[in-house]
Amino acid sequence: MTIAGWIMMLSVVLSFTVTLCWCLWKVITAPGQPEHFAHIELDTPDMKQD
């Protein structure tokens, strides 16, 4: 692999790692209760059986 290839690969891997760590840090240190992070209300037609 050429020097340019190594530079490109290292920059992509480094930027991905930094972004992943930043996102995890924001989620872990976010104030509030964890159950509010992913609130999904499922309302499908088969649930409306009276």
PQR file of N, CA, C, O and H, with PARSE charges and radii, in Angstrom:
ATOM      1  N   MET A   1       0.844  -1.170   0.000 -0.4000 1.5000
ATOM      2  CA  MET A   1       0.000   0.000   0.000 -0.0000 2.0000
ATOM      3  C   MET A   1       0.899   1.246   0.000  0.5500 1.7000
ATOM      4  O   MET A   1       1.963   1.257   0.618 -0.5500 1.4000
ATOM      5  N   THR A   2       0.465   2.253  -0.677 -0.4000 1.5000
ATOM      6  CA  THR A   2       1.253   3.483  -0.758 -0.0000 2.0000
ATOM      7  C   THR A   2       1.080   4.308   0.512  0.5500 1.7000
ATOM      8  O   THR A   2       0.228   4.027   1.355 -0.5500 1.4000
ATOM      9  H   THR A   2      -0.400   2.244  -1.179  0.4000 1.0000
ATOM     10  N   ILE A   3       1.910   5.324   0.616 -0.4000 1.5000
ATOM     11  CA  ILE A   3       1.836   6.237   1.771 -0.0000 2.0000
ATOM     12  C   ILE A   3       0.476   6.939   1.794  0.5500 1.7000
ATOM     13  O   ILE A   3      -0.118   7.100   2.860 -0.5500 1.4000
ATOM     14  H   ILE A   3       2.602   5.552  -0.068  0.4000 1.0000
ATOM     15  N   ALA A   4      -0.014   7.354   0.636 -0.4000 1.5000
ATOM     16  CA  ALA A   4      -1.321   8.018   0.576 -0.0000 2.0000
ATOM     17  C   ALA A   4      -2.428   7.073   1.048  0.5500 1.7000
ATOM     18  O   ALA A   4      -3.367   7.502   1.719 -0.5500 1.4000
ATOM     19  H   ALA A   4       0.469   7.224  -0.230  0.4000 1.0000
ATOM     20  N   GLY A   5      -2.322   5.812   0.705 -0.4000 1.5000
ATOM     21  CA  GLY A   5      -3.299   4.825   1.149 -0.0000 2.0000
ATOM     22  C   GLY A   5      -3.295   4.662   2.654  0.5500 1.7000
ATOM     23  O   GLY A   5      -4.354   4.582   3.276 -0.5500 1.4000
ATOM     24  H   GLY A   5      -1.560   5.463   0.159  0.4000 1.0000
ATOM     25  N   TRP A   6      -2.106   4.611   3.248 -0.4000 1.5000
ATOM     26  CA  TRP A   6      -1.986   4.500   4.698 -0.0000 2.0000
ATOM     27  C   TRP A   6      -2.556   5.731   5.390  0.5500 1.7000
ATOM     28  O   TRP A   6      -3.248   5.618   6.401 -0.5500 1.4000
ATOM     29  H   TRP A   6      -1.245   4.676   2.743  0.4000 1.0000
ATOM     30  N   ILE A   7      -2.267   6.896   4.846 -0.4000 1.5000
ATOM     31  CA  ILE A   7      -2.778   8.139   5.430 -0.0000 2.0000
ATOM     32  C   ILE A   7      -4.298   8.164   5.365  0.5500 1.7000
ATOM     33  O   ILE A   7      -4.960   8.536   6.334 -0.5500 1.4000
ATOM     34  H   ILE A   7      -1.705   6.988   4.024  0.4000 1.0000
ATOM     35  N   MET A   8      -4.853   7.767   4.220 -0.4000 1.5000
ATOM     36  CA  MET A   8      -6.301   7.752   4.062 -0.0000 2.0000
ATOM     37  C   MET A   8      -6.936   6.741   5.022  0.5500 1.7000
ATOM     38  O   MET A   8      -7.921   7.059   5.687 -0.5500 1.4000
ATOM     39  H   MET A   8      -4.315   7.465   3.433  0.4000 1.0000
ATOM     40  N   MET A   9      -6.387   5.543   5.097 -0.4000 1.5000
ATOM     41  CA  MET A   9      -6.939   4.517   5.974 -0.0000 2.0000
ATOM     42  C   MET A   9      -6.868   4.943   7.437  0.5500 1.7000
ATOM     43  O   MET A   9      -7.843   4.787   8.171 -0.5500 1.4000
ATOM     44  H   MET A   9      -5.587   5.285   4.557  0.4000 1.0000
ATOM     45  N   LEU A  10      -5.740   5.473   7.865 -0.4000 1.5000
ATOM     46  CA  LEU A  10      -5.598   5.902   9.258 -0.0000 2.0000
ATOM     47  C   LEU A  10      -6.529   7.064   9.589  0.5500 1.7000
ATOM     48  O   LEU A  10      -7.086   7.120  10.686 -0.5500 1.4000
ATOM     49  H   LEU A  10      -4.948   5.600   7.269  0.4000 1.0000
ATOM     50  N   SER A  11      -6.701   7.988   8.654 -0.4000 1.5000
ATOM     51  CA  SER A  11      -7.585   9.123   8.923 -0.0000 2.0000
ATOM     52  C   SER A  11      -9.041   8.675   9.027  0.5500 1.7000
ATOM     53  O   SER A  11      -9.788   9.189   9.860 -0.5500 1.4000
ATOM     54  H   SER A  11      -6.250   7.943   7.763  0.4000 1.0000
ATOM     55  N   VAL A  12      -9.448   7.728   8.195 -0.4000 1.5000
ATOM     56  CA  VAL A  12     -10.825   7.240   8.255 -0.0000 2.0000
ATOM     57  C   VAL A  12     -11.052   6.456   9.547  0.5500 1.7000
ATOM     58  O   VAL A  12     -12.061   6.659  10.223 -0.5500 1.4000
ATOM     59  H   VAL A  12      -8.841   7.311   7.519  0.4000 1.0000
ATOM     60  N   VAL A  13     -10.135   5.575   9.891 -0.4000 1.5000
ATOM     61  CA  VAL A  13     -10.280   4.785  11.118 -0.0000 2.0000
ATOM     62  C   VAL A  13     -10.254   5.696  12.342  0.5500 1.7000
ATOM     63  O   VAL A  13     -11.042   5.504  13.268 -0.5500 1.4000
ATOM     64  H   VAL A  13      -9.316   5.410   9.341  0.4000 1.0000
ATOM     65  N   LEU A  14      -9.379   6.664  12.360 -0.4000 1.5000
ATOM     66  CA  LEU A  14      -9.296   7.591  13.487 -0.0000 2.0000
ATOM     67  C   LEU A  14     -10.558   8.440  13.602  0.5500 1.7000
ATOM     68  O   LEU A  14     -11.079   8.613  14.704 -0.5500 1.4000
ATOM     69  H   LEU A  14      -8.738   6.820  11.608  0.4000 1.0000
ATOM     70  N   SER A  15     -11.055   8.966  12.501 -0.4000 1.5000
ATOM     71  CA  SER A  15     -12.260   9.792  12.568 -0.0000 2.0000
ATOM     72  C   SER A  15     -13.472   8.971  12.987  0.5500 1.7000
ATOM     73  O   SER A  15     -14.321   9.464  13.729 -0.5500 1.4000
ATOM     74  H   SER A  15     -10.632   8.825  11.606  0.4000 1.0000
ATOM     75  N   PHE A  16     -13.566   7.731  12.525 -0.4000 1.5000
ATOM     76  CA  PHE A  16     -14.667   6.860  12.957 -0.0000 2.0000
ATOM     77  C   PHE A  16     -14.580   6.584  14.443  0.5500 1.7000
ATOM     78  O   PHE A  16     -15.592   6.648  15.142 -0.5500 1.4000
ATOM     79  H   PHE A  16     -12.876   7.331  11.922  0.4000 1.0000
ATOM     80  N   THR A  17     -13.399   6.279  14.940 -0.4000 1.5000
ATOM     81  CA  THR A  17     -13.215   5.970  16.354 -0.0000 2.0000
ATOM     82  C   THR A  17     -13.538   7.177  17.227  0.5500 1.7000
ATOM     83  O   THR A  17     -14.184   7.040  18.266 -0.5500 1.4000
ATOM     84  H   THR A  17     -12.577   6.227  14.373  0.4000 1.0000
ATOM     85  N   VAL A  18     -13.096   8.341  16.813 -0.4000 1.5000
ATOM     86  CA  VAL A  18     -13.373   9.565  17.575 -0.0000 2.0000
ATOM     87  C   VAL A  18     -14.871   9.854  17.588  0.5500 1.7000
ATOM     88  O   VAL A  18     -15.427  10.203  18.630 -0.5500 1.4000
ATOM     89  H   VAL A  18     -12.571   8.453  15.969  0.4000 1.0000
ATOM     90  N   THR A  19     -15.524   9.710  16.440 -0.4000 1.5000
ATOM     91  CA  THR A  19     -16.963   9.958  16.371 -0.0000 2.0000
ATOM     92  C   THR A  19     -17.737   8.964  17.224  0.5500 1.7000
ATOM     93  O   THR A  19     -18.677   9.347  17.921 -0.5500 1.4000
ATOM     94  H   THR A  19     -15.073   9.426  15.594  0.4000 1.0000
ATOM     95  N   LEU A  20     -17.357   7.701  17.178 -0.4000 1.5000
ATOM     96  CA  LEU A  20     -18.016   6.683  17.996 -0.0000 2.0000
ATOM     97  C   LEU A  20     -17.853   6.987  19.485  0.5500 1.7000
ATOM     98  O   LEU A  20     -18.821   6.923  20.243 -0.5500 1.4000
ATOM     99  H   LEU A  20     -16.594   7.390  16.613  0.4000 1.0000
ATOM    100  N   CYS A  21     -16.651   7.312  19.897 -0.4000 1.5000
ATOM    101  CA  CYS A  21     -16.403   7.626  21.311 -0.0000 2.0000
ATOM    102  C   CYS A  21     -17.177   8.863  21.743  0.5500 1.7000
ATOM    103  O   CYS A  21     -17.713   8.903  22.851 -0.5500 1.4000
ATOM    104  H   CYS A  21     -15.865   7.364  19.281  0.4000 1.0000
ATOM    105  N   TRP A  22     -17.242   9.872  20.879 -0.4000 1.5000
ATOM    106  CA  TRP A  22     -17.979  11.095  21.205 -0.0000 2.0000
ATOM    107  C   TRP A  22     -19.465  10.789  21.370  0.5500 1.7000
ATOM    108  O   TRP A  22     -20.094  11.281  22.307 -0.5500 1.4000
ATOM    109  H   TRP A  22     -16.807   9.839  19.979  0.4000 1.0000
ATOM    110  N   CYS A  23     -20.035   9.983  20.472 -0.4000 1.5000
ATOM    111  CA  CYS A  23     -21.452   9.632  20.563 -0.0000 2.0000
ATOM    112  C   CYS A  23     -21.733   8.830  21.828  0.5500 1.7000
ATOM    113  O   CYS A  23     -22.714   9.092  22.526 -0.5500 1.4000
ATOM    114  H   CYS A  23     -19.525   9.583  19.711  0.4000 1.0000
ATOM    115  N   LEU A  24     -20.893   7.874  22.120 -0.4000 1.5000
ATOM    116  CA  LEU A  24     -21.085   7.091  23.347 -0.0000 2.0000
ATOM    117  C   LEU A  24     -20.973   7.973  24.584  0.5500 1.7000
ATOM    118  O   LEU A  24     -21.748   7.814  25.527 -0.5500 1.4000
ATOM    119  H   LEU A  24     -20.097   7.662  21.553  0.4000 1.0000
ATOM    120  N   TRP A  25     -20.039   8.881  24.590 -0.4000 1.5000
ATOM    121  CA  TRP A  25     -19.874   9.792  25.724 -0.0000 2.0000
ATOM    122  C   TRP A  25     -21.116  10.658  25.904  0.5500 1.7000
ATOM    123  O   TRP A  25     -21.558  10.876  27.033 -0.5500 1.4000
ATOM    124  H   TRP A  25     -19.410   9.009  23.823  0.4000 1.0000
ATOM    125  N   LYS A  26     -21.685  11.154  24.804 -0.4000 1.5000
ATOM    126  CA  LYS A  26     -22.879  11.993  24.896 -0.0000 2.0000
ATOM    127  C   LYS A  26     -24.065  11.196  25.444  0.5500 1.7000
ATOM    128  O   LYS A  26     -24.864  11.736  26.209 -0.5500 1.4000
ATOM    129  H   LYS A  26     -21.326  10.977  23.888  0.4000 1.0000
ATOM    130  N   VAL A  27     -24.190   9.939  25.071 -0.4000 1.5000
ATOM    131  CA  VAL A  27     -25.297   9.117  25.551 -0.0000 2.0000
ATOM    132  C   VAL A  27     -25.097   8.754  27.013  0.5500 1.7000
ATOM    133  O   VAL A  27     -26.040   8.812  27.802 -0.5500 1.4000
ATOM    134  H   VAL A  27     -23.541   9.500  24.450  0.4000 1.0000
ATOM    135  N   ILE A  28     -23.890   8.384  27.375 -0.4000 1.5000
ATOM    136  CA  ILE A  28     -23.623   7.954  28.753 -0.0000 2.0000
ATOM    137  C   ILE A  28     -23.751   9.106  29.738  0.5500 1.7000
ATOM    138  O   ILE A  28     -24.264   8.919  30.842 -0.5500 1.4000
ATOM    139  H   ILE A  28     -23.124   8.336  26.734  0.4000 1.0000
ATOM    140  N   THR A  29     -23.296  10.289  29.359 -0.4000 1.5000
ATOM    141  CA  THR A  29     -23.302  11.423  30.282 -0.0000 2.0000
ATOM    142  C   THR A  29     -24.531  12.312  30.140  0.5500 1.7000
ATOM    143  O   THR A  29     -24.592  13.366  30.773 -0.5500 1.4000
ATOM    144  H   THR A  29     -22.880  10.441  28.462  0.4000 1.0000
ATOM    145  N   ALA A  30     -25.506  11.921  29.333 -0.4000 1.5000
ATOM    146  CA  ALA A  30     -26.700  12.740  29.143 -0.0000 2.0000
ATOM    147  C   ALA A  30     -27.529  12.765  30.420  0.5500 1.7000
ATOM    148  O   ALA A  30     -27.707  11.734  31.069 -0.5500 1.4000
ATOM    149  H   ALA A  30     -25.457  11.065  28.819  0.4000 1.0000
ATOM    150  N   PRO A  31     -28.033  13.934  30.780 -0.5600 1.5000
ATOM    151  CA  PRO A  31     -28.890  14.001  31.967  0.2800 2.0000
ATOM    152  C   PRO A  31     -30.260  13.404  31.663  0.5500 1.7000
ATOM    153  O   PRO A  31     -30.686  13.347  30.510 -0.5500 1.4000
ATOM    154  N   GLY A  32     -30.918  12.974  32.686 -0.4000 1.5000
ATOM    155  CA  GLY A  32     -32.253  12.412  32.499 -0.0000 2.0000
ATOM    156  C   GLY A  32     -32.263  10.917  32.707  0.5500 1.7000
ATOM    157  O   GLY A  32     -31.253  10.302  33.049 -0.5500 1.4000
ATOM    158  H   GLY A  32     -30.572  13.020  33.622  0.4000 1.0000
ATOM    159  N   GLN A  33     -33.420  10.360  32.494 -0.4000 1.5000
ATOM    160  CA  GLN A  33     -33.600   8.935  32.735 -0.0000 2.0000
ATOM    161  C   GLN A  33     -33.367   8.151  31.452  0.5500 1.7000
ATOM    162  O   GLN A  33     -33.747   8.610  30.374 -0.5500 1.4000
ATOM    163  H   GLN A  33     -34.241  10.860  32.216  0.4000 1.0000
ATOM    164  N   PRO A  34     -32.754   6.989  31.546 -0.5600 1.5000
ATOM    165  CA  PRO A  34     -32.414   6.211  30.361  0.2800 2.0000
ATOM    166  C   PRO A  34     -33.612   5.733  29.545  0.5500 1.7000
ATOM    167  O   PRO A  34     -33.478   5.512  28.341 -0.5500 1.4000
ATOM    168  N   GLU A  35     -34.779   5.569  30.169 -0.4000 1.5000
ATOM    169  CA  GLU A  35     -35.913   5.067  29.410 -0.0000 2.0000
ATOM    170  C   GLU A  35     -36.443   6.086  28.403  0.5500 1.7000
ATOM    171  O   GLU A  35     -37.267   5.747  27.554 -0.5500 1.4000
ATOM    172  H   GLU A  35     -34.888   5.748  31.147  0.4000 1.0000
ATOM    173  N   HIS A  36     -35.977   7.328  28.493 -0.4000 1.5000
ATOM    174  CA  HIS A  36     -36.419   8.356  27.553 -0.0000 2.0000
ATOM    175  C   HIS A  36     -35.529   8.437  26.316  0.5500 1.7000
ATOM    176  O   HIS A  36     -35.798   9.251  25.432 -0.5500 1.4000
ATOM    177  H   HIS A  36     -35.308   7.604  29.183  0.4000 1.0000
ATOM    178  N   PHE A  37     -34.495   7.634  26.225 -0.4000 1.5000
ATOM    179  CA  PHE A  37     -33.605   7.694  25.067 -0.0000 2.0000
ATOM    180  C   PHE A  37     -34.262   7.132  23.809  0.5500 1.7000
ATOM    181  O   PHE A  37     -34.094   7.692  22.725 -0.5500 1.4000
ATOM    182  H   PHE A  37     -34.276   6.973  26.943  0.4000 1.0000
ATOM    183  N   ALA A  38     -34.991   6.056  23.933 -0.4000 1.5000
ATOM    184  CA  ALA A  38     -35.598   5.428  22.771 -0.0000 2.0000
ATOM    185  C   ALA A  38     -37.058   5.111  23.074  0.5500 1.7000
ATOM    186  O   ALA A  38     -37.404   3.986  23.436 -0.5500 1.4000
ATOM    187  H   ALA A  38     -35.127   5.601  24.812  0.4000 1.0000
ATOM    188  N   HIS A  39     -37.887   6.102  22.923 -0.4000 1.5000
ATOM    189  CA  HIS A  39     -39.296   5.918  23.209 -0.0000 2.0000
ATOM    190  C   HIS A  39     -40.022   5.632  21.894  0.5500 1.7000
ATOM    191  O   HIS A  39     -40.095   6.493  21.018 -0.5500 1.4000
ATOM    192  H   HIS A  39     -37.606   7.015  22.629  0.4000 1.0000
ATOM    193  N   ILE A  40     -40.551   4.434  21.765 -0.4000 1.5000
ATOM    194  CA  ILE A  40     -41.261   4.041  20.559 -0.0000 2.0000
ATOM    195  C   ILE A  40     -42.634   3.527  20.962  0.5500 1.7000
ATOM    196  O   ILE A  40     -42.755   2.636  21.803 -0.5500 1.4000
ATOM    197  H   ILE A  40     -40.492   3.734  22.477  0.4000 1.0000
ATOM    198  N   GLU A  41     -43.651   4.090  20.363 -0.4000 1.5000
ATOM    199  CA  GLU A  41     -45.007   3.619  20.607 -0.0000 2.0000
ATOM    200  C   GLU A  41     -45.471   2.857  19.382  0.5500 1.7000
ATOM    201  O   GLU A  41     -45.648   3.434  18.309 -0.5500 1.4000
ATOM    202  H   GLU A  41     -43.553   4.814  19.680  0.4000 1.0000
ATOM    203  N   LEU A  42     -45.663   1.581  19.544 -0.4000 1.5000
ATOM    204  CA  LEU A  42     -46.121   0.756  18.449 -0.0000 2.0000
ATOM    205  C   LEU A  42     -47.649   0.708  18.466  0.5500 1.7000
ATOM    206  O   LEU A  42     -48.252   0.380  19.488 -0.5500 1.4000
ATOM    207  H   LEU A  42     -45.519   1.112  20.416  0.4000 1.0000
ATOM    208  N   ASP A  43     -48.265   1.030  17.346 -0.4000 1.5000
ATOM    209  CA  ASP A  43     -49.705   1.002  17.233 -0.0000 2.0000
ATOM    210  C   ASP A  43     -50.044   0.346  15.897  0.5500 1.7000
ATOM    211  O   ASP A  43     -50.213   1.021  14.881 -0.5500 1.4000
ATOM    212  H   ASP A  43     -47.775   1.296  16.515  0.4000 1.0000
ATOM    213  N   THR A  44     -50.139  -0.967  15.918 -0.4000 1.5000
ATOM    214  CA  THR A  44     -50.412  -1.715  14.697 -0.0000 2.0000
ATOM    215  C   THR A  44     -51.865  -2.142  14.651  0.5500 1.7000
ATOM    216  O   THR A  44     -52.512  -2.216  15.695 -0.5500 1.4000
ATOM    217  H   THR A  44     -50.002  -1.516  16.743  0.4000 1.0000
ATOM    218  N   PRO A  45     -52.395  -2.423  13.473 -0.5600 1.5000
ATOM    219  CA  PRO A  45     -53.819  -2.779  13.359  0.2800 2.0000
ATOM    220  C   PRO A  45     -54.199  -4.014  14.172  0.5500 1.7000
ATOM    221  O   PRO A  45     -55.326  -4.086  14.660 -0.5500 1.4000
ATOM    222  N   ASP A  46     -53.317  -4.974  14.335 -0.4000 1.5000
ATOM    223  CA  ASP A  46     -53.679  -6.166  15.090 -0.0000 2.0000
ATOM    224  C   ASP A  46     -53.774  -5.908  16.592  0.5500 1.7000
ATOM    225  O   ASP A  46     -54.306  -6.743  17.324 -0.5500 1.4000
ATOM    226  H   ASP A  46     -52.401  -4.916  13.938  0.4000 1.0000
ATOM    227  N   MET A  47     -53.271  -4.774  17.061 -0.4000 1.5000
ATOM    228  CA  MET A  47     -53.376  -4.427  18.478 -0.0000 2.0000
ATOM    229  C   MET A  47     -54.700  -3.771  18.799  0.5500 1.7000
ATOM    230  O   MET A  47     -55.040  -3.625  19.973 -0.5500 1.4000
ATOM    231  H   MET A  47     -52.839  -4.096  16.466  0.4000 1.0000
ATOM    232  N   LYS A  48     -55.463  -3.367  17.784 -0.4000 1.5000
ATOM    233  CA  LYS A  48     -56.746  -2.675  17.999 -0.0000 2.0000
ATOM    234  C   LYS A  48     -57.928  -3.628  17.982  0.5500 1.7000
ATOM    235  O   LYS A  48     -59.000  -3.275  17.490 -0.5500 1.4000
ATOM    236  H   LYS A  48     -55.187  -3.486  16.830  0.4000 1.0000
ATOM    237  N   GLN A  49     -57.755  -4.795  18.496 -0.4000 1.5000
ATOM    238  CA  GLN A  49     -58.863  -5.751  18.564 -0.0000 2.0000
ATOM    239  C   GLN A  49     -59.648  -5.531  19.844  0.5500 1.7000
ATOM    240  O   GLN A  49     -59.141  -5.723  20.949 -0.5500 1.4000
ATOM    241  H   GLN A  49     -56.885  -5.083  18.896  0.4000 1.0000
ATOM    242  N   ASP A  50     -60.878  -5.130  19.671 -0.4000 1.5000
ATOM    243  CA  ASP A  50     -61.732  -4.840  20.848 -0.0000 2.0000
ATOM    244  C   ASP A  50     -62.571  -6.019  21.243  0.5500 1.7000
ATOM    245  O   ASP A  50     -63.336  -5.938  22.205 -0.5500 1.4000
ATOM    246  H   ASP A  50     -61.290  -4.974  18.773  0.4000 1.0000
TER
END
